[in-house]
Amino acid sequence: MADRVKGRVGGIDWFRMAAAVLVIANHTSPLASFSGTADFILTRILARVAVPFFLMASGYFLLPRVRAEETGVLGRFLKRTGGLYGISVLLYLPVRVYQGYFSEPELATRLWKDLLFNGAFYHLWYLPAAMLGMGIAALLLKRLSWKGALAAGGGLYLLGMLGDSWYGLTVQIPALKGLYDGLFACFDYTRNGFFLAPVFLILGGMLAEAPVEGRLPGWRLWAAGGVALGLLLAEGLLLRAAGWPRHDSMYLTLPLLMALLFSLLLRARGQGGKELRTASMVLYLVHPLCIILIRGAAKVTGTEALFIQNSMGHFLAVTALSAGCAAGVVWLSRLPAVKRLLSRRKKPVAEPGRAWIEVDLSAVRENVAVLQGLLPVQCRLMAVVKADAYGHGAGPVCRALERAGVQAFAVATAAEGAALRKQGVRGTILVLGWTSPAEAAEASRKELTLTVADSAHANALDGVGVPLRVHLALDTGMHRLGIPWDDDAAIRAVYRCRNLRVEGTFSHLGVCDSLEETDADFTREQIRRFFSAASRMERMGCPPGKLHLQSSYGVLNDRGLPCDYARVGIALYGALGGGETAEQPERLRPVLALRARVALVREIAAGEAAGYGRAFQAERPTRLAVITIGYADGIPRTLRGGRVLIGGEAAPIVGRVCMDQLLADVTGLSRAEPGMTATLIGRDGEAEISASELALAAGTIPNELLSRLGPRLGRKTSGG
Ligand SMILES: *Cc1c(COP(=O)(O)O)cnc(C)c1O
């Protein structure tokens, strides 16, 4: 199942290669020697999917994060693309000099037109277009909904189209023609960042937020794609016959085809990868240079007939040479020295100073896929994100969950639910705890679903006088919240409350994390009571709505229960370990790492003591590292034993945990120096410490440890 998440991107990464080859075809016209029409169809119609595809891929990965106001995303994209553009401009500078570009008239005007819109070399217009388009899309999404932004981007596209393949229509309307004549004084074509890019970027972002998968069965998607392709071909050929195109990048039916094509690619299985992305980028960037080289080489060797005049030979030679360059760059990027160089440049900005949490959202998405795979098909995950998503940061975690297809969330308090709505979380948000009637009106406005804790609570909520969606909690033996499972009168009374709409019924298992026989019996009895109550409710005209019973261990120890939701918390974060499971679950990846710094390293003599209460006594000459994290950051003072990782090696934690620091015995480590990173939870080289290991050493469970990580910690979230 984890493959499914990666597979979604695999199709996109592979198509990057195809799209790059289409761009080469566009610039080499492989079929020109054989048939003008065939060449037109290939290079002026079909190859026109390439640039929109690249734009959609950028929108898919970036715009949801831009819209969620994740800091630095837009800036990093502009910086990276700008850097690439800068390098490309330098790469093609000698060619421009050779062509005499700098001695032509009106250099200044041409220079800024070319740099901003036309591209510093004929294929390079894409890079400034992607930057300008991304800026426009980000602005639109700041003000408008996805649909609104799409409409605005679509409007720009239509305007561009009237200066492109539909130009023949424009010239028939004098006022319009005047307008476009003015536009063409600023740029040579309308297929640029202003008119062409925004709509495809936004379309890509929308598909990331709401994948078509699931809404449209596979065969229909294929059929619709086929129809759209037919329409595009017809449009292109008709416009050509009418002699309308001024240029041929923008067709009316192209956005439709692109939405369907991209959705099909999202369904494709298979591994993508950074190397495919690098290779396709190199293909695109260097192929015009390869065209020049192939032409030169053919002239020198007298093979013009094969490599220049024969259009297919020309295309194949250019593609092969470009592919060789791409393979060379990928090979270079694998060299350890190059890797080190690249990672060294990134490191210093990445790590916060003293003590921090690292959250890897790609692990959240993989865990969703693994867990959803354990559940019966009709049962969906209700992601439990109370206590700031168990200390992981509820906002970014929920966005990752939504991208993985989760549509139901559970929190502990109405305030937590309201905060999620403010962050843009849609779907069901169930408040699991007791909600004060004083908070009910606000909960209703925020469309939160409340838990009815017992009949008195139901009456109090009803008395507020605002319509409320609720789930009914049943007490099946844990004796925490809930109406007793067999109290029919109390259940009926809830259904008589005029302002309460019961949309679900749930209970909570008290010992599902234990496999001991008496505990397992008790869990079975709770399950029996729950489903017996649900069918009784059905019979007495009190429809129970959505049923849910299991939390993480409940799911792992009882796979097939006929529920609508499973309320999964700790397993989503890959931090099991507080209880027992019958089978080892497929590996769930830990989402969080907790790290601090070595402040200093000092030697103490045998017989000396260290820390509060002189709790650590050195039995031999000992090197102690002072680590910059303590109980105010969430490391329990009850910790006895435990380890930290420094330079990939484990050192025992010694003495008593202080409020802001703790001590580790680094005598046995090959290297421990001030400034090095100390890992309390997470991986360092080959070594790893799980949240459950640290929790166990402190006499608690990962749930408590994680949810109490302190606000003083820095945060680094990646993989969104
Ligand atoms: C916290 C909570 C959960 C989630 O439990 P995990 O063991 O973290 O999966 C589920 N249901 C209720 C009622 C909870 O309070």
The ligand as a MOL file (V3000), in Angstrom:
LIG
                    3D

  0  0  0     0  0            999 V3000
M  V30 BEGIN CTAB
M  V30 COUNTS 15 15 0 0 0
M  V30 BEGIN ATOM
M  V30 1 C -7.1880 9.4450 21.7800 0
M  V30 2 C -8.3300 8.6660 21.3480 0
M  V30 3 C -8.2050 7.7920 20.2440 0
M  V30 4 C -6.9010 7.5260 19.5440 0
M  V30 5 O -6.1650 6.5570 20.2590 0
M  V30 6 P -4.7850 5.9650 19.7160 0
M  V30 7 O -4.4870 4.8600 20.6480 0
M  V30 8 O -3.7900 7.0460 19.7530 0
M  V30 9 O -5.0260 5.4760 18.3330 0
M  V30 10 C -9.3430 7.1660 19.8050 0
M  V30 11 N -10.5360 7.3480 20.4200 0
M  V30 12 C -10.6740 8.1420 21.5010 0
M  V30 13 C -12.0140 8.2970 22.1280 0
M  V30 14 C -9.5720 8.8110 21.9930 0
M  V30 15 O -9.7190 9.5940 23.0710 0
M  V30 END ATOM
M  V30 BEGIN BOND
M  V30 1 1 1 2
M  V30 2 1 2 3
M  V30 3 2 2 14
M  V30 4 1 3 4
M  V30 5 2 3 10
M  V30 6 1 4 5
M  V30 7 1 5 6
M  V30 8 2 6 7
M  V30 9 1 6 8
M  V30 10 1 6 9
M  V30 11 1 10 11
M  V30 12 2 11 12
M  V30 13 1 12 13
M  V30 14 1 12 14
M  V30 15 1 14 15
M  V30 END BOND
M  V30 END CTAB
M  END
